[in-house]
Amino acid sequence: MATVELKQVTKEYPNGYKAVHGIDLQIRDGEFMVFVGPSGCAKSTTLRMIAGLEEISGGEIYIGNRMINNLPPKDRGIAMVFQNYALYPHMSVYENMAFGLKVAKLPKAEIDKRVREAAEKLEITELLHKKPKEMSGGQRQRVAVGRAIVRKPDVFLFDEPLSNLDAKLRVSMRIRITQLHKELQAAGQTATMIYVTHDQVEAMTMGDRICILNYGKIMQVDTPLNVYNYPQNKFVAGFIGSPAMNLIQVRVIKTNGGVNLRLADELELTLPPAKAQYLLDYDGKTIWFGIRPEHISLVNADDNTTGSTIHGAVEIVEQMGNESYIHFSLNGVSLVARTAQFGSQTLQQGQDRVAFRFLLEHCHLFDLDTEENIGLK
C-alpha cells in the first residue's frame, strides 16, 4: 500500500522560526495530491520532509505501514522530480534514466526493459541517444519524469516541475503527467503522487484532491470543485479562483422581510432566505462578504430588479477573447465581474452608473474574526 500519512508533523529551524505547524494529512493509495499555496507557505518544505531531504522537528511520517522518520531518502521508496530537471549533462537520456537502476544493481535486461517502457509512455524513445543540452526544456522534464518512473517507487514526488517551462509547454506537460497517473493506475502500478505547485490552475486541473497551505498550516483539503464551491475560510476563498473572489466587509441588518447586507454609503443587498438563515445571530455585526466574478453580471440601467442590483464606476475592461473582466469601483471598493464577450457593446473607463446584478444565491459569508465560512457551520 502506497499510502502517505503525516501525523502532527512540525518543522522548526535553529533560529526558532517554525515553518510547519503540526500538519495532519492522509494521502490515499494511488491518489494524486496537490500541495498549493503562496510562496513561503511551506509546501516544498513539507514535500522535502516526506522525501527525507529535510529533517522533521516533530511528529511522524508513514509510507504504507512504515514510519520513515529516520530512513535515508534512498530507503523510503520515493522518486522525486525537481524543478531544475537535475540531469547529468555528460550522460545520454538512456544513461540518465538507467543510472539509478544500475546503482541498485538490477540486471541489464531489466534496466533496458524499464527504460524503454518509460520512454514509450513519455514519447521520448527517439531521444534516448541524445544529451540534455540537445533537448528543449519540455523534453528534459519528460526525461526527469521518466527517470522517476523506471524506479517503480511507492510514491512520486514532484516539486514545481513545470515552473521553468513556457506557458504552452506547461499546459502540454500538465496534461501528460495527469495522463501518466491514469495510465499507471490502469496498469495496476503504484501511482501515488504528491505534486507541489504555486499555480492554482495546475492544482485545479491535476489533483484528485488539493491541500491548500498557508504559513505552514493546512487551510483545507478537498476535491478541486469542493474547494472552489465550498471554501472553508476566507483565505481559501481568496486564493482559489482566477480572477480572485471579491471580498468586502459589510454590516448585517435584520429587517422584517429578512436580512440585508449594508455596503458603503447605505447601499444594501437583500440576501435570499437560504443565505439569510446563517446570519440570524449576526445582526449589527460586520462580516466578510464574498462573491466570485462570474456571479456578477451586467444588467440594463432601466432594470427595476431590487435587492441584488447596484451601480458602479468602470475602471478597466480586460478583453480575454471569449470573455471579459470588468473592473469597477463601488464607493471606493474595487471589484471585478467576469462576463461573456461584449461583442459590439463597449464600456468606457470611468463610466458611472453601470448596473451590476449580484447572484446572491452563490455568495459566501465569512466571520470577521475567525474568517471561517459561516454557511458551512
Buried (B, 14 or more C-beta within 10 A) or exposed (E): EBBBBBBEBBBBEEEEEBBBBBBEBEBBBBBBBBBBBEEEBBBBBBBBBBBBBBEBBEBEBBBBEEEBBEBEBEEBBBBBBBBEBEBEEEBBBBBBBBBBBEEEEBEEEEBBEBBBBBBEBBEBBEBBEBBBEEBEBBBBBBBBBBBBBBBBBBBBBBBBBBBBBEEEBBBEBBEBBBEBBEEBBEEEEBBBBBBBBBBBEBBBBBBBBBBBBBBBBBBBBBBBEBBBEBBBBBBBBBBBBEBBBBBBBBBBBBEEEBBBBBBEEEBBBBBBEEBBEBBEEBEEEBBBBBBBBBBBBBBEEEEEEEBBBBBBBBBEBEEEEEBBBBBBBBEEBEBBBBBEEBEEEEBEEEBEEBBBBBBBEBBBBBBEEEBBBBBEE
